[in-house]
Structure formats: C-alpha cells, structure tokens
Amino acid sequence: MSFEVQRAALEHDAKIWDATHDVLAAAAVTAGGLDVSTNTTSVVADMVGYNSSYTELQDFVVTLVKGGSTATNKMATTLRDVKKQYESDDEAARAAIGALWAPVE
C-alpha cells in the first residue's frame, strides 16, 4: 500500500469517526429531552417510583452516549494526529536524505 493511500485511509476513517460522533452527540441531546412527568404517565406511576427510575435511567443513558460521542471524537483526532506525524516524518526523512545526497547528472 502506498504512502498516499495510507494517508487517505487515515482521513477516511477519521471522517467515519466524526460522523459517529455527530450521531451520538445528537442522540445525547434527544435522549436528554425525553422527560417524563406525572402528566405523561399517572399519579400511580409517580407514587411507585416509575418517574424517578425513568429519570435515573435516562441520565445513565445520556451519560453513556455522551461518553461515546467524546470517545469517537478523540478517535478521529488521534487518526488525524497519526496522519500528521506520518507526513512530518516523511518530510523530515526527505530533507535528511536530500541534504546527504544529490543526483548526478
């Protein structure tokens, strides 16, 4: 696999992680807005603890989804950092070799 193909693959994968981050971030916002109240269930549901259990579960799910969003964003950033490091190392090697060797015409 050529160097250019490897760099393109890193960027392609980073975009996939970015898209996953975007979906998870939107899901966290949506899940956070799915509130339940006594008006939407019933007084009995509230009395037996359904509403508070729902809120605890909702908070747990929102926390998990936000964590996934953060992790996928870090993965995209890491892939781009690796790509930059490859490019930097390649340029440094090219400069080092160029300083030591010149083609003879």
N, C-alpha and C positions, 0 to 999 in steps of 0.2 A: 504494500500500500504506500502510495507516495505521500510526501510530507503535506502537500496541498490537500489531498483527500483526508488525511488525518485531521488537519485544522478545520476543514469543512464539517467533518463528522462531529468534532467537539462543539462547534457552533450550532449545528443541527440539534444535537442532544440538549444543549443549553436552552434552545427555544422550546423544546418539549417540556423541560422542567419549568420554564417560565409560564407556559400555558397551564400546566398543572397547578402552579402557584396561583394563577389568576382564578382558576375554577375553585380552588379550595378557599381563597380569600372571599370570593363571592358567596360560597356556601356558608362560611362562618357568619357573614353578615345576615344572610337569610335565616339561618338557624337561630341566631340571636334575637331575631324579630318575631319568632313564633311563640309568642307568650300565650299563656292560658290564664284565665281568670274565673271567678265564680260565675260570672255572666255567661261564659262559654261552656262551662261544664254544669255543675249544680252545687247547691249548698252541701248536699250529702258528700259529693266528691271532695269538696274542700274540707269537710269535717273529718273524713277518714284519711286525709293527708295526700290525696292524689295530686292536688295542685303543687304542693311543696315538693313532692317526689318528682313531678314533671320538671319543675324549675331546676332541681339539683341535676337531673339527667341532662337537661338542656345545657346547663353550664358546663357539664363534663364534656358533652359532645362538641360544643363551641370551642372549648379549650383544646381538645384533640385536633379538631380541624384547623384551628389557628396554628397549632404546632406543626401540622403537616404543611401548611402554607409557608411557614418560616423555613422548614427543612428543605422544601423543594426550591425556595428562593436561594438558599445557601448553596444547594447543589448546582444551580445554574451559574451562580457567581464563581464557584470553585472550578467548574469546567472552563469558564472564560479565563480565569486566572491561569489555569494549566495551559490553555492556548497561548496566552500572552507570554508565559515562561518559555514555551517551545519556540515562539517567534524571537524572543530575546536571545535565547541560547543559540539559535540558528544564525542570527545576525552577528553575535559575538564570535562564533566559530568562523564565519565567513570573513570577518575583519581580521581575525588572528591569522588565518591561512593566507589572506591577501597580503598581510604585512610580511609574511615569510616567503612568499612565492609569487613570481610574476611570470606569465607565459613568455616564451622566447619566440620571436617572430623570425 
